[in-house]
Amino acid sequence: MSRVAIHPTAVVSPKAQIAPDVKIGPYAVVEGPCEINPGVEIGAHVVIHPFVRLAAGVRVGPHSVLGGEPQDLSFRGQETWLEVGTSTVLREGVILHRSTQEERPTRIGSECYLMGYSHVAHDAQVGNGVILTQSVAVAGHVEIGDYVVVGGLAGIHQFVRVGTRAMIGALSKPTRDVLPFSLVEGSPALHYRLNTVGLRRAGITGEDYKALEQAFRAVREGKPLENLPDTEEVRTLKAFLEAPSKRNLSAFVQREPGFEG
């Protein structure tokens, strides 16, 4: 079994639970209590505050700060947590805050990729396989579904829900919910069409794609989702629309002649 490799300049609390095969770089600070699971790599100058759980294989880039208290004036110092899932990569300067609620941690899913200087605020729930590109800011209580891609410098308003496999364009400002499988862009962000490239990469093609296209058009035109093929993607879209929302749905861009999707 490999031993923990802690650089001599790092400061690690005796309250921190450090599993075998963990690497902790120069001048890193690991406070406790926290849980660092096997295979985690913590870069130089990283700060890990108390009440953080890093699952196996997480990589934390230099100067990242994980588990800081929520930037919420109602917070009173209670024990709340931040959890980061298996094999997620956090690049340099990433900032993640723990939650305001004791029963529900801030969560980042497994196999996510958070690029440099991205930020996820308190109580956010980020799914698996999500990509946040450079300098994305995710506000408190945001929910992001699996395999979402968020373009650089985008800022997501608090309590917004982003459905699975959606794409948010760079520099966008989603202030309302984003449909699964869709492409949004702008400030405020508007629905343009289906996330065609992302769907093709996910293998959602042929009849499944056509059914989803019909459903998207029905939502855009304010029609009920009836008499549509019962595909997994259509069911996902219906469930998203039926779930509670505090922000309502982002508007659709005005169609132009020849517009597809």
Secondary structure, DSSP 4 states (H G I P E B T S, - for coil): -PPPEE-TT-EE-TTEEE-TT-EE-TT-EE-SSEEE-TT-EE-TT-EE-SSEEE-TT-EE-TT-EEEEPPS-TT-------EEE-TT-EE-TT-EEE--S-TTS-EEE-TT-EE-TT-EE-TT-EE-TT-EE-TT-EE-TT-EE-TT-EE-TT-EEPTT-EE-TT-EE-TT----SBB-TTEEEETTTTEEEEE-HHHHHHTT--HHHHHHHHHHHHHHHTT----S----HHHHHHHHHHHS--SS-BPPBPPP-TT---
